[in-house]
Amino acid sequence: MNKKKAKKKDKKIIQRVIVIVSGMALLSYTIYALVLIANNSPSASEDNNEQLSTSIEQQLEEQAQGYELVLEGEPDNRFALESLVRVSVQLNDYQRALEPMTKLVELYPNNGEYQIVLQQIQNQLNPPLNEGITGETEENNSESE
């Protein structure tokens, strides 16, 4: 009976120590974060944002190159095609996105979403003519003359 009480007491002590250590760790991390925030100047923050942006672009470029390598060995790999389109659009490289998106439409002609995305990519590369005041395109106006 005394052994059970001793074990319970030991368990409670261990639990209290864990709670105290966890609380101290949380508190120290919070203080550290607040000190970092307080020490960051606006110009340093702008530099960090610029570096982060460049880093993200580099990561996206590396991902795109990886998907292109996969497609060299497996040209009909749906995941790699979709991923290359996604990454290329994130990089605003619509020319790079055009070929894999066209391939997806060829492989899956019944997928309306692919056709819509292909049209959007094509519109980014070749914006449609501006509509006139009447809502007709310039081509329609020249046909009616």
C-alpha positions in Angstrom: 0.0 0.0 0.0 2.8 2.4 0.9 4.5 1.6 -2.4 1.4 2.6 -4.3 1.3 5.9 -2.5 5.0 6.5 -3.1 4.6 5.8 -6.8 1.6 8.2 -7.0 3.6 10.8 -5.1 6.6 10.3 -7.5 4.3 10.6 -10.5 2.8 13.8 -9.3 6.2 15.3 -8.6 7.4 14.3 -12.1 4.2 15.8 -13.6 4.7 19.1 -11.7 8.4 19.3 -12.9 7.3 18.7 -16.5 4.6 21.4 -16.2 7.1 23.9 -14.7 9.8 23.1 -17.3 7.3 23.4 -20.1 6.0 26.7 -18.8 9.5 28.1 -18.4 10.3 27.1 -22.0 7.1 28.7 -23.3 7.8 31.9 -21.3 11.4 32.1 -22.5 10.5 31.5 -26.1 7.8 34.3 -25.9 10.3 36.7 -24.4 12.9 35.8 -27.1 10.3 36.5 -29.8 9.3 39.8 -28.3 12.9 40.9 -28.1 13.5 40.0 -31.8 10.4 41.9 -32.8 11.4 44.9 -30.7 14.9 44.9 -32.2 13.8 44.7 -35.9 13.9 48.0 -37.6 11.6 48.7 -40.6 14.6 48.7 -43.0 15.7 45.3 -41.7 12.2 44.0 -42.1 12.1 45.2 -45.7 15.4 43.5 -46.4 14.1 40.3 -44.8 11.0 40.4 -47.0 13.1 40.9 -50.1 15.3 38.0 -49.2 12.3 35.9 -48.4 10.7 36.7 -51.8 13.9 35.8 -53.6 14.2 32.6 -51.6 10.7 31.6 -52.5 11.3 32.3 -56.2 14.4 30.2 -56.1 12.5 27.4 -54.4 9.7 27.6 -57.0 12.3 27.6 -59.8 14.0 24.5 -58.3 10.6 22.8 -58.0 9.8 23.6 -61.7 13.2 22.2 -62.8 12.4 19.0 -60.8 9.1 18.5 -62.4 10.7 19.1 -65.8 13.2 16.3 -65.0 10.3 14.0 -64.1 8.5 14.8 -67.3 11.6 13.9 -69.4 11.3 10.3 -68.1 7.5 10.3 -67.8 6.0 12.8 -70.2 2.4 11.9 -69.3 2.8 12.1 -65.6 -0.3 13.9 -64.5 1.0 15.1 -61.1 4.2 16.5 -62.6 2.3 18.2 -65.4 -0.2 19.8 -63.0 2.6 20.8 -60.6 4.7 22.3 -63.3 1.7 24.4 -64.4 1.0 25.5 -60.8 4.6 26.5 -60.1 5.0 28.2 -63.5 1.9 30.3 -62.9 3.2 31.2 -59.4 6.4 32.4 -61.1 4.3 34.3 -63.7 6.0 32.3 -66.3 3.0 31.6 -68.5 5.0 30.5 -71.5 6.5 27.7 -69.4 3.0 26.7 -68.2 1.5 26.6 -71.7 3.1 23.3 -72.9 2.2 21.1 -69.9 -1.3 22.6 -69.7 -1.8 21.9 -73.4 -0.6 18.3 -72.8 -3.1 17.9 -69.9 -5.9 19.1 -72.1 -4.9 16.6 -74.8 -4.6 13.7 -72.3 -7.9 14.6 -70.5 -10.1 16.3 -73.0 -13.2 15.9 -70.8 -11.7 17.9 -67.9 -13.3 21.3 -68.2 -11.1 22.8 -65.5 -8.0 22.0 -67.6 -9.6 23.8 -70.6 -10.4 26.8 -68.5 -6.9 27.1 -67.1 -5.4 26.7 -70.6 -7.6 29.5 -71.8 -6.5 31.7 -68.9 -2.8 31.0 -69.6 -3.4 31.8 -73.3 -5.1 35.0 -72.3 -2.1 36.0 -70.2 0.2 35.4 -73.1 -2.1 37.0 -75.7 -4.6 39.3 -74.0 -7.9 39.6 -76.0 -8.6 42.8 -77.9 -10.3 45.5 -75.9 -14.0 45.7 -76.4 -15.4 48.8 -77.9 -18.1 51.0 -76.3 -20.9 48.9 -77.8 -19.4 45.7 -76.3 -18.3 44.4 -79.7 -14.8 43.5 -80.5 -12.9 45.4 -83.2 -13.1 42.3 -85.4 -16.9 42.2 -85.2 -17.0 45.9 -86.1 -14.9 45.4 -89.2 -17.0 42.5 -90.4 -20.2 44.5 -90.3 -18.7 47.2 -92.6 
